[in-house]
Amino acid sequence: MDDHIIATIESEILGLLEQITQSHGIPREWSRISPSTVAVTLAVQAIIHEHALLGSHCTLRDVYYTLAPKVAITQATTNKVLQDMAIRWGVPRLALRVHATTRGFAGGRMTLRGVDCTSTVVSIPGDFVPSDITKVEPGTRYVVCVEKDSIFQRLCKETPTLWKRVPCVVLTGCGFPDHATRAVLRTLVNEHALEPLGLVDHNPAGVRILTTYRGQTAKGSDLTSFVPMRWLGLHGSDMESLGMALPRVPLTKRDETLKDGLLKDARVPETWIEEIQRMKSKAELQSLYSTGSGLRGLVEYVERQILQNRAL
């Protein structure tokens, strides 16, 4: 892959220079973007070329900070240039040797880069590749993706931990998951046959996070892989059946807009539609602490949802 990237960059730059020096003007594919974007694209290509030659990696922030002192740009600009290049060349962004800063975490019945995740929570490396998962414990059946870091930490630190109650791996992207967290999820689902389950707040934003885990639609990206994520909770029907006096807040105008968008989103499965339609208020996962068992109420709820097959 590195040889392909190196050859592609060199071919593009030499082609551009040849067109200019022969007075043919800017090639059509370059004329569609602004001169400043052309300059940023060439500078980013130079960074990628260097790392491909050296066999090294860099982060999105590294690319931005390398260029920021020389060009008036934003992080969003360099991110878009990288994504556009990946799409144009038909390769995943990680093939460009640029990865996101680590944001996700993992715990449970697997070994990641030699670290036993049953004994310690580990950060997911931004340059994760499938071979980084060297072992998944026999009998492991589920991978539970958690919206919030605080909930993830509780599931991992409660005695006994969730994976001692249920044979699972637990992941969090601390909100919307990054590329690396989704790559770990896809690896566990596609290569280790684990069932993906999502645990989020009862609100439209939580459901939107689930659709992000299920799969993206960026053409030419490695995120096109579909993951059959099921919605483990928090469900409105769960709160009603448990009779919890949960602190609920009415949906805001923004929540209603997100809700309407979800009902039109092709990625939202039919099994979720009724639950979304019935969503009139929102509640947080931390509300489960009020079920009578205190902090254990959360872990008991998740265990019960899995074992009783209550995911949508």
N, C-alpha and C positions, 0 to 999 in steps of 0.2 A: 504493500500500500504506500509506503514512504516513497518508493521509486516512482510510482504513478503520480503522487502529489508533486514531487520535485520536477518531473518531466512536464506536468501540466502548467505549473507556475512559469517555468522557463519558456515554454512554448507561447504562453499568453504574453509575457513581457517582450520576448523577441518579435512576436507578431506585431505588437503595438508599435515598437520602435521602428520596425521595417516599414510599416504603413506611414509613419510620420516622416521618416527620412526620405522616402520616395515621393513625398508631397501628395500622398493619397488622402491625407486627412485622418481624422480619428475613425477607427473601425466602427461599424454600425452598432455592435454590441456594447461598445464603450460610449458612444455618442448619446445613449439614452439616459446617462447619469451625469450629474453635475461635475465640473472640473475638480471641485474640492473632494467629492466622493471618489473620483478616479485616483487622486493623490493618496487618500487614506487607504484605498484598496491596494495600491501598489506597495505602500508602506507595510500593511498587514501581511501581504504576500511575502515580503522580504523576511519578516519575523517567522512566518510559518516555514519558509524555505530553510532558514538557519536551523530551526529545531528539528526539521525532518532530516537534515544532513547529520546533525549531532545525535539524533535518536533521543532527544530530550523533550520535555513537556513544559507548558506554561499555562497560566490561568487567564481567564477573561480580564481580570484586573491587571495582570502583568502587561497584556497587550495595550490596554488603555493607558496605563502609567508610562509605558515606553514611548507612546506617541504624544501624550498630552503636553509635554513641555515644548513640542515642536509645532503642533497643529491645534487649532481651536476646535476641539471635538468633545463629545460626551461619551459616557460609557455605552449609552443606547446606540450611538452611531457605530462604534467598533463592533458591538454585538451583532447589529444588523448586517454589517459588511461581512462578518464571518459566516452568518447564516446564509446570506445570499451566495457566497462562494461555495458553501457545502451543497446548496440546491443546484447551482449551475454545473458543478462537477459531478453531481450524483453520488456524493459520499456522505457518511455521517460526520457531524462536526468533530467528534473525537478523532477522526482520521486526520484532521488538521493539526493534531497534537495540542489542542487548546481545550481545557476543561474548566468547569465552574469551580469556584472556591467551595470547599467542603461545607455542607449544610446539614446533610442527613446523618442519621444514627441508626444502629442496628443492635439487636440483642436476641438471644434465643439459641435454638438448636442448630447452629452452624459454626464453621470456622472460616474467618475472613482474613486473608493474608497471614495465616499462621496463628491468629488470635482466636481463642475459644470464646465465642460470644455467650455461652451459658454462664460464664463466670464474670464477665465484664461487658459493659456497653462500649461499643466502638464507633468511631466516626467513619462514615463511608468516604473512601478516597475519591477525590474529584476525577481522577484518571482511572476509575474502576474498569476492569475488563472481566468477563465471565470466569476466567481461570483463577481469579482472586478468591473465589469461593472454593476452597479445597475440600470441604466436607459438609454434608448435611446429615444430621443424625438419623439413623434408620427409624422409620415409623413417623417421621415428621410429616404432618398433613397440611398445615395452614401457614400462610404468611399474612400477618395482620398489619395493615398500614394505618397509622394513627396520625390524625391531623396535628395535634398539639404536642410539643415537647414535654410539657408538664404532665400530661396524661401518659405519654410514653414512659417517662421516668417512673411514674407510679406503678405501671404495669410491670416494669423491670425490677423494681426494688421492693415491692410488696412481698411478704413472706407467707406462703410460697409464691414465687414469681409466676407470671401467666404461663410460661412454657413448661413449668412443672405441673400445672393443672391441665393444660391442653398442649399437645405436641405441635409447637409452632415456632416460627421466627417472627419477631416484631420489628417493624421499621417505622421511622418518621422522617418526613421531609421538612418538619417545623413549619407547617403551612403548606403552600403550594410546593410540591416536590421538585427538586432540581434534576438535571439529566442523570447524574450518577445514582440517585436514589431510585429513579425509574428503571435504570439499567439493572440494578440489583434485583428489583421486583421482577422484571422480565426474565432474568436468569433463573430465579427461583421457580417461576411458573413454567417456563418453557423447557428448562433443562433438568429440573428436579421435581416437576409435576406437583408443586404445592398449590393449594387453592387460595386465591387472593381474596381477602376480606378487608373492607374499609370502615374505620371508626372515626366519625366526625361529629361536630356539633349539629344540633337540629336547627339548621338554617340554610338558606339558599347558597351561601358561600361555601358551606361544608360540602354540599352536593356538587358544587362546581369543582372542588378539589378532587372528589371521587372521579369525575369525568376526566380530569387531568391524568390521574393514575391509569384510567382505562385505556387511554391512548390519545396521541396527537395526530394531526393531519398535515404536518409540515412536509410538503413534497420533497422527496430526496433526502429526508432526514431519517436517522436511525430510530426516531420516535414513532414511526408509522406502525410499529407492531402493536397489535391489539392485545389487551390483557382483560380477561373476563372478570373484572372486579365486581364483587357483590357488596351490597350496602349492609354492613353488620349492625349499625346503629349510629347515632341515637335516632330512634323512630318515635313519631308522635304516638303511635299505637302502643309502644312499650311504656311510655310515660302514663298513658291512661290505664293500662292493665296493671301497672305497679301501684297505681293510686298515689303517685308521688306529688307532694305539694311543692312542685318545682317553681323557682322564680322564672317566670316567662316574660318576654318583652314582645310587644307587637312588632310586626315587620315594618321596616322603614320603607320609604319610597324606593330607595336603592335596592332593598331586599326584594320588593315586588318586581322591579325591573329584571333582577337576576332570575327570579322565579319564572317570569314569563319567557325569558331566554332559554331556561332549562327545558321548559315544556315544548320548545320548538327545536331543541338540539337533537340531531339524529344519533348522537352518542349515548343519550339517556335511554336505558332499556325500558320496555313497557312495564316491567314489574315495579319500576320506581314512580311511574306517572301518578298513580292514585295518592301515594304518600306525599308527593310534592304538591299536588292540587289541594290536599287537606291542610297544608302548612299555613297556618294563620298567625302563628307566633313563633318565637325562637327560644331555645334553651341551650345551655352549655353542658358539656360532658361532666364538668365539675359538680353539676347538680346531683349527680349520682352519689356524691358523698353524703347526701341527706336521706338515704334510704333506710337508716337505722343501724347499718353496719359500719357507719363512718367511712373512713378511707377504703376499707375492704369492700364496700358496696360497689365500687367501680369494677374491681377485679372479678367479683362474683357475678356482676351483670354481664361482663364480656364472656366469661366462662359459660354462663347459662345460654347466652345468645348463640355461641358456637355449637355447644353440645346438643342444643335443641333445634339446630338448623333453622334459626330465625332470620338469617340474612336474606335480603331481597335481591 
